[in-house]
Amino acid sequence: MVKVMVPATSANLGPGFDFLGLALELYNTVSFTPAPEWRVTAEGYGAEMLAGRNDLLVCQALERVFTAAGQKLTGGIVHLENRIPEAGGLGNSAAAIVGGLAAANHYLGEPLTKDDLLTLAAELEGHPDNVAPAIFGGLVGVVKEKGTAGPTYTYLKMPFPPELQVVVAVPKLKVATMKARSLLPKQVPLAEATFNLARTGLLVGACFSGRLDLIRLAMEDALHQNRRAVLIPGFHQVIASAYHEGALGAALSGSGPTIIAF
């Protein structure tokens, strides 16, 4: 049996939309043994919806690695320990995907590199900003490029100031990523684009230099948070309360509804 732990992740961190992601100290666990048929059990978040199914992301991820390694997987005994809330903006689906990929890859003797796993994970997830920190840990920036054989991903692991403590506020509601994305326009004004570009650069620079005094300004956003706030009652009040209590920075975690503060 192979058992792997995969961290929760927070994407965007304010201005770094579809680019920045941070791994957190909250973990899902995937246990896997190949078998003639699928047998899935689960505990924790969503357990009653997951047990007994063979169409889960984790199963698809397991199969992808076996296929990439030139082998066939007909089934497996899978146990999921889910500590990451579903549809909460903390990378639950990314953890399932990366857990499946990592478990299968370890079982087969690591035939795929972490770069290979990133490509497979981003393909299954649809975007790379949660799966990248789930694979590499820490603070990661990742860029998607169009290649002749399909998309490729370039990532950079960056220092995260060790003095920063992370707090997450998880409301008792769910926000589907697709619904949150549907609220965003296909095109944005130049002023909004430059606003976020400047602050993304400032946030990365603040992390590299340890300039914690810049975090609040650097985590401002003009692209997505206000548009998604309609799905999250009290969003602006929680952000304001975080700053009132001394937070250096606060933002929507991924597509929400979780809010992350430092």
N, C-alpha and C positions, 0 to 999 in steps of 0.2 A: 504493500500500500504506500502511496505517496500522499503526503500532507503538506499543503502550502498555505501561508498566510499572506494576504494582500491588503494594503492599506486603503482607507478611505482617501479621497482626494477632493481638493477644492479648486475649481477652474476659474479663470478670468482674473480674480483678485482685484476687481474694479475695472481698470482700463484695458487689461490684456486679453481682450475678447478672442476666444479660439486660439490663444497663443500660450498663456501662462497657466501652470498647474502646480499645486503643492500637495505633497503626500502628508497625511496626518496620522497620529498615533491612535488609530481606531481600525480594527482589522476584521475582515471576513476570512474564514478558513474553508478550504476545499480539500476533501480527501477523495482519492481516486484509486481504483483497482480495475484493470480491464476484465471484462466478463462477456459471455456470449450475448447477453441482453442487458438493457438499461434497467437499473434499479436506483432511483434517486430518493434520498431522505433529506430532511432539512429541519433545522431548529432556528429560532430567532425570528427576525423580521420576514414576513411573507411565507413562513414555513408551510402554512396550510395551502397556499397557492402553488407551491413548488414541488412538493412531494409527489412522486409517482409519474412525473412528466419526463419526456425524453426530447422535447423541443426547446429546452432552455439554452440560453446563451452559453452557459458553462459547457454543455454537451456539444454544442456547435464548435466551441473553441477546442475542446479535446479532439474532436474529429479533424479539425483543420491542421493541427500539428501532425497527427498520424499521416494524413494525406500528403502534407508537405515533405514528410520524411520517407515517403514511398511505401507506407504501410496502411493496412486497413483496420479500422476499429469498428467492431460490430455492436459494442455496448460496454457498459462499465457499472461498477458499484460506486456511486457518488454520494458523499454526505456533505451537506453545506451547513456551516455555522455562521449565520448572518447577524452581524452586529451593526452593520451600516444601514440606516433607514432607507426604505424604498422611495423613489421619486422625491428625494429630499435635497438634491444638489450636492451630494457627497460622494458621487461616483460609485453607487451600488452596482450598476450594470458594468462599469469598467472593471470593478473588482471581480465580478463573475467571469468576465472574458479573460482577464489576465490570470486569474486563478486556474482556469481550465487550460490555458496555453502553457503556463509554467508547470503545472502538474504533469501534463502529457510530455512536455519537453524533458523534464527531469526523469520521468519513467523510461524514456527512450535513450537516455544517456546524453542529453544536451546536443542533439544534432543541429538545432537552430540557434543562431546568435540572438542577443537581446534586440539588435536592430531588426532581425527577421520577425521577432515576436511583436515589435512595435508596428510593423507593417500589417501583420495579420490582425492585431488588436484594433488598429485604427479602421481597418476595413470592416470589421464586425460592428464596431461602435458607431462609425460614421463620422467621427472627429477624433483628433489625437490628444486633446489637451487634458483629459483625465487619465487615459491609458498610459501616457508617457510617464508621469510621476508615479503611477502605480507600478510600473516596471522598474524605473531607475531610482525612485525615491527622491526626497528633497524637493527643491524648487526647480522646475524645468520649463524651458521655452521650446516650443516645437513648431516647425514650419512644414507645410505640405507643398510639394512640388509635383508638377505634371511630368511624368517620364514616358518614354516610348513604350515601356512594358507595363505601364500603370503608375499610380501615384507613389512617390517616395517621400520619406520624412527625415528631416534634419532636426536634431534636437541639441540643446545646450543645457547642461546641468549647472545651476548657479548657486552661489552661497546664500544661505538663508540665515539672517542674523540670529545667533544662538540665544541672545537675550530676549527675543520675542517669544511670548507665550501666546498660544492660540486658544481662543474661546469660540465655540459655535453655539448658536441658538437655533434649535430645531422645533419649529411649530408643529402642531398636530394637524397638518394638512399636507396634501401631495400636489406637486406641480409636475406634470409630464413635460419632458424636454421638448418634444415636438410641439406641444401647445405653446410653451414659452417662446420657442423660435418663431412660431407663426405670427407673433405680435411684432416682430422686427421687420423693418422695411428692406426691400431689395437694394435700395440706394439711400445714402445718407448725405446731408449737407457737408460741404467741404469743412466748415467750421467744426462740426462734430468729429469728423475724421482726424483733423489736426489736433483737436483737444485731446483725444485718446492717444494718438501717436506720441505726443509730447509727454504725457503722464506715464505711459508704458515705459518709455525710455528713462524717465526719472525714477520710476519704481525699481527697475533693474539696476540703475546706477546707485540708488540708495542702498540696495541689498549688497552690492559689491563693496561699497565704501563704508557701510555701517552708519550712514547718516539717517538715523531713526527719526530725526526731526522733520524729515521730508516725507515720511510715510503717508501722513494724512492728505497732503496735497497730491501725492503721487497716486493715491487710490481713488481719486475722483474719476467719474465716468460720465460720458454724454451719449453713449451709443445704445445701451441695452437696459440698464437698471430701472430708469423711470418708466420705460415702456412695459417692463415686466412687473412693476410694482402693483399694477391693478389686480394681479393674481394673488397678492400677498398682503392681506389686511394688516395695517400697523407697521409696514416696512420702514417708512421714513421715521416714525417715532422710535423704533428700535435702534436705527442707525444713530439718531440724535442722542438717545440714552447712552449708547456705547461711548460716544465722545464725551458726554457729560460726566461719565464715570471714569474717564481717563484713558480710554483706548487711543492708541496711536493711529490706527486705521481700521476701517470697517467697510464691508461690502457684501453684496449678494454672493453666495457660494454657488458657482455654476449658474444654472437656470432657476435656483431657489427650490423651496422657500427658505432654506437654511441661510442664516447670516453669519459671516465669519468676522472676527475682530482680533486685533493684535494689541 
